[in-house]
């Protein structure tokens, strides 16, 4: 889970408690997770998109992007097997990101 406190919490559903907390350093407005690979992607109000390895409790594995077309991230979705992610922003842009390279291309 994420909230405006800037923390990504990983919950154990079998034990009903928070297992890990990671500091995202900003208001997080979007989240997607791949439980098979233990990674999550977050989007934030300050236009940052970050990929996290929450099993190893590593902070941002890859700061994917921050561009003017990404003002105020409102949605993120990743396909970890193809190494691609999508982000939507309040400015009306949809960006496609290469998770390996950290590069993106977008259109309004």
Secondary structure, DSSP 8 states (H G I E B T S, - for coil): -B-TTSEEEEEETTTTEEEEEEE-SS-EEEEEEETTTTEEEEEETTS-EEEEETTTT-SEEEEEE--GGGSSEEEEEEETTTTEEEEEETTS-EEEEETTTTEEEEE-
